[in-house]
Amino acid sequence: MSAAPAHVRWLRWSLHVDEASDGRPLCLSLANTRHWRNSAAPKELLNGYADILDWAVAKGIYSRREADALAAEANAHPHVANAELRRTIELREAIARVFGALAHGEAVREGDSAIIVESFDEAMRLMTLRVVDGRLVPGIPQGREGLELPRWQAAFSALGLYGSPAVARVKQCADDRGCGWLFVDTTRNASRMFCFSNECGNRARQAKYRERMRRAG
Ligand SMILES: [Zn+2]
């Protein structure tokens, strides 16, 4: 997206994502591939391009067969695969900072949104739109499946979530050890405080219980 002159205004703007309904949009799933991100000892899940492919298969971006073919391509071109790994992690960290800031009511840095828009722009240049069963379905031209697709889809997801009402429901796990898990709170009364692992919530509940017992003597 090139910068429009200040007097030009978009009259309509909507980039919808259905995926926010289960509280685990693709962009936040990518952000969560760094476990315990706010602790002193984060656990990195993306240590090589093959890890991105495993994640893409788990999220349904690629079939195992497609991923195996791309793994062979990544092995044949390690510089390209490593560059894509770096860019995916750069995007992931920008996504984590943007939604981490929004979850805490803080300002989003322009540089972080620019990193997301950069990958979004790349995807837009290749994206095709087809009508399937009356619905508009995005895709890419046959034969252009490549190492960048997981990153592009995460960038789409990030801008879709950022522009949707669900953005007000983005939260970060309240665990005080630095879990840092990002999610969309889909509870009716917006009461979820902890991630989907039972551990963080249970630990907080147990601490509350112990405190109550202590006060009760
Ligand atoms: Zn947690």
Boltz pocket constraint, residues with backbone or C-beta under 6 A from the ligand:
constraints:
  - pocket:
      binder: B
      contacts: [[A, 173], [A, 174], [A, 175], [A, 179], [A, 180], [A, 181], [A, 194], [A, 195], [A, 196], [A, 197], [A, 200], [A, 201]]
      max_distance: 6.0
